Amino acid sequence: MVYLKLKQMVLATLIESDVTVPDDVAESIVEKTINEADTNGDGKIDKEEWKQYVAKKPSLLKIMTLPYLK
């Protein structure tokens, strides 16, 4: 479930930025994100894991905010 939601979020961010990528590239982005962010290995990214992940990659917050997407 987290995979699908994260993929939808990645695709929406790319579309809003007028960027198109092949499906396998989007899936690669999602898999890499889950592998890096899911520190306890439960297949989910909880709020604390996301905070830690974004702290290491602060540019993620910038590209996932409404002002950037407009």
N, CA and C of each residue as an Amber inpcrd file, in Angstrom:
protein
   210
   0.8200000  -1.1970000   0.0000000   0.0000000   0.0000000   0.0000000
   0.8640000   1.2610000   0.0000000   1.9110000   1.2780000   0.8620000
   2.7800000   2.4480000   0.9060000   3.4580000   2.6560000  -0.4460000
   3.7820000   1.5670000  -1.1220000   4.4320000   1.6520000  -2.4270000
   3.5430000   2.4060000  -3.4160000   2.2900000   2.0200000  -3.4780000
   1.3500000   2.6420000  -4.4120000   1.1480000   4.1210000  -4.0870000
   0.9650000   4.4360000  -2.8030000   0.7520000   5.8350000  -2.4170000
   1.9900000   6.6730000  -2.7010000   3.1540000   6.1330000  -2.4180000
   4.3800000   6.8770000  -2.6810000   4.5850000   7.0560000  -4.1800000
   4.2750000   6.0410000  -4.9620000   4.3970000   6.1510000  -6.4150000
   3.4500000   7.2310000  -6.9420000   2.2320000   7.2640000  -6.4370000
   1.2760000   8.2840000  -6.8640000   1.7810000   9.6830000  -6.5120000
   2.3860000   9.8230000  -5.3370000   2.9130000  11.1070000  -4.9150000
   4.0880000  11.5300000  -5.8100000   4.9690000  10.5990000  -6.1130000
   6.1070000  10.8920000  -6.9900000   5.6100000  11.3020000  -8.3750000
   4.6940000  10.5350000  -8.9260000   4.1680000  10.8430000 -10.2590000
   3.4650000  12.2000000 -10.2840000   2.6860000  12.4910000  -9.2510000
   1.9830000  13.7780000  -9.1900000   2.9720000  14.9330000  -9.1250000
   4.0300000  14.7710000  -8.3370000   5.0530000  15.8060000  -8.2340000
   5.7410000  16.0230000  -9.5720000   6.0590000  14.9390000 -10.2550000
   6.7100000  15.0450000 -11.5610000   5.7910000  15.6940000 -12.5910000
   4.5350000  15.2800000 -12.6100000   3.5720000  15.8350000 -13.5630000
   3.3870000  17.3310000 -13.3280000   3.2540000  17.7250000 -12.0650000
   3.0770000  19.1430000 -11.7440000   4.3050000  19.9550000 -12.1390000
   5.4460000  19.2970000 -12.2170000   6.6790000  19.9760000 -12.6070000
   6.9470000  19.8380000 -14.0990000   5.9620000  19.3250000 -14.8420000
   6.0900000  19.0930000 -16.2830000   7.2410000  18.1600000 -16.6360000
   7.4290000  17.1520000 -15.8000000   8.4600000  16.1440000 -16.0350000
   7.7810000  14.8030000 -16.2360000   8.1380000  14.1300000 -17.2950000
   7.6160000  12.7860000 -17.5110000   8.7830000  11.8090000 -17.5330000
   8.5800000  10.7040000 -16.8740000   9.5900000   9.6520000 -16.8470000
   8.9040000   8.3270000 -17.1350000   9.6350000   7.3710000 -17.6740000
   9.0500000   6.0450000 -17.8820000   8.6410000   5.4280000 -16.5440000
   7.6760000   4.5350000 -16.6050000   7.1540000   3.9070000 -15.3960000
   8.2580000   3.2190000 -14.5920000   9.2070000   2.5950000 -15.2690000
  10.2650000   1.8900000 -14.5370000  11.1690000   2.8590000 -13.7730000
  11.3290000   4.0780000 -14.2710000  12.1140000   5.0880000 -13.5580000
  11.3610000   5.5380000 -12.3100000  10.0690000   5.7710000 -12.4450000
   9.2500000   6.1510000 -11.2860000   9.2900000   5.0430000 -10.2310000
   9.1910000   3.8070000 -10.6650000   9.2500000   2.6850000  -9.7260000
  10.6110000   2.6050000  -9.0430000  11.6560000   2.9040000  -9.7710000
  13.0030000   2.9070000  -9.2000000  13.1290000   3.9820000  -8.1230000
  12.5630000   5.1600000  -8.3790000  12.5750000   6.2450000  -7.3900000
  11.8450000   5.8040000  -6.1250000  10.6930000   5.1860000  -6.3050000
   9.8950000   4.7370000  -5.1630000  10.6450000   3.6620000  -4.3740000
  11.1940000   2.6780000  -5.0450000  11.9200000   1.6010000  -4.3720000
  13.1160000   2.1440000  -3.5980000  13.8560000   3.0650000  -4.2040000
  15.0180000   3.6450000  -3.5330000  14.5730000   4.4280000  -2.3010000
  13.4920000   5.1830000  -2.4350000  12.9890000   5.9570000  -1.2980000
  12.5710000   5.0410000  -0.1600000  11.8310000   3.9950000  -0.4600000
  11.3940000   3.0600000   0.5820000  12.6010000   2.3920000   1.2270000
  13.5580000   1.9500000   0.4160000  14.7440000   1.2910000   0.9630000
  15.5300000   2.2060000   1.8960000  15.6040000   3.4840000   1.5570000
  16.3490000   4.4250000   2.3860000  15.5570000   4.9140000   3.5980000
  14.2670000   5.1200000   3.4370000  13.4690000   5.7240000   4.5040000
  12.9240000   4.7160000   5.5130000  12.6380000   3.5070000   5.0790000
  12.0490000   2.4860000   5.9700000  13.1410000   1.8430000   6.8190000
  13.5550000   2.5600000   7.8490000  14.7000000   2.1150000   8.6450000
  14.4150000   0.8950000   9.5100000  13.1550000   0.6600000   9.8550000
  12.8630000  -0.5170000  10.6760000  12.4510000  -1.7290000   9.8430000
  12.3970000  -1.5700000   8.5250000  12.1690000  -2.6980000   7.6290000
  10.7790000  -3.3020000   7.6570000   9.7770000  -2.5210000   8.0690000
   8.4200000  -3.0740000   8.1320000   7.6170000  -2.8610000   6.8490000
   8.2690000  -2.2880000   5.8350000   7.5760000  -2.0610000   4.5680000
   6.7200000  -0.8210000   4.5490000   6.8200000  -0.0170000   5.6040000
   6.0470000   1.2200000   5.7140000   6.9990000   2.3620000   6.0630000
   6.5970000   3.5610000   5.7250000   7.3570000   4.7360000   6.1430000
   6.4780000   5.4960000   7.1310000   6.8170000   5.3760000   8.4170000
   6.0090000   6.0710000   9.4120000   6.4750000   7.5230000   9.5330000
   5.7500000   8.2730000  10.3200000   6.0030000   9.7070000  10.4320000
   7.4360000   9.9920000  10.8930000   7.9240000   9.2470000  11.8630000
   9.2730000   9.4680000  12.3790000  10.3390000   9.1080000  11.3380000
  10.1170000   8.0220000  10.6170000  11.0580000   7.6420000   9.5530000
  11.0910000   8.7150000   8.4620000   9.9180000   9.2520000   8.1150000
   9.8600000  10.2870000   7.0900000  10.6030000  11.5420000   7.5500000
  10.4110000  11.9320000   8.8200000  11.1080000  13.0970000   9.3630000
  12.6230000  12.9070000   9.2790000  13.0910000  11.7290000   9.6440000
  14.5270000  11.4480000   9.5980000  15.0420000  11.4590000   8.1640000
  14.2610000  10.8980000   7.2510000  14.6530000  10.8480000   5.8440000
  14.7340000  12.2530000   5.2520000  13.7390000  13.0560000   5.5250000
  13.7010000  14.4200000   4.9940000  14.7920000  15.2750000   5.6410000
  15.1250000  15.0040000   6.8810000  16.2070000  15.7490000   7.5360000
  17.5300000  15.5270000   6.7990000  17.6920000  14.3410000   6.2360000
  18.8990000  14.0340000   5.4630000  18.8250000  14.5950000   4.0500000
  17.6080000  14.8070000   3.5440000  17.3890000  15.2810000   2.1720000
  16.3710000  16.4250000   2.1900000  16.7500000  17.5830000   2.7210000
  15.7880000  18.6870000   2.8780000  15.1820000  19.2020000   1.5740000
  15.8250000  18.9600000   0.4650000  15.2540000  19.4320000  -0.8060000
  13.9330000  18.7370000  -1.1180000  13.6940000  17.5830000  -0.5230000
  12.4190000  16.8770000  -0.7310000  11.2400000  17.7250000  -0.2800000
  11.3910000  18.3990000   0.8370000  10.2910000  19.2300000   1.3280000
   9.9930000  20.3540000   0.3600000  11.0380000  20.9310000  -0.2170000
  10.8190000  22.0240000  -1.1450000  10.0180000  21.5760000  -2.3480000
  10.3720000  20.4470000  -2.9450000   9.6910000  20.0320000  -4.1730000
   8.3200000  19.4290000  -3.9240000   7.9920000  19.1530000  -2.6650000
   6.6880000  18.5520000  -2.3630000   5.7630000  19.5410000  -1.6760000
   5.9870000  20.8220000  -1.8870000   5.0990000  21.8200000  -1.2970000
   4.3230000  22.5290000  -2.3960000   3.1600000  22.9920000  -2.0690000
   2.2970000  23.6320000  -3.0570000   2.9190000  24.8560000  -3.7330000
   3.6200000  25.7260000  -3.0090000   4.2070000  26.8870000  -3.7030000
   5.1680000  26.4550000  -4.8180000   5.9240000  25.4100000  -4.6070000
   6.8540000  24.9420000  -5.6270000   6.1000000  24.3850000  -6.8320000
   5.0100000  23.6760000  -6.5760000   4.2730000  23.0380000  -7.6390000
   3.5070000  24.0370000  -8.4970000   3.2200000  25.2190000  -7.9670000
   2.4870000  26.2270000  -8.7290000   3.4450000  26.9360000  -9.5680000
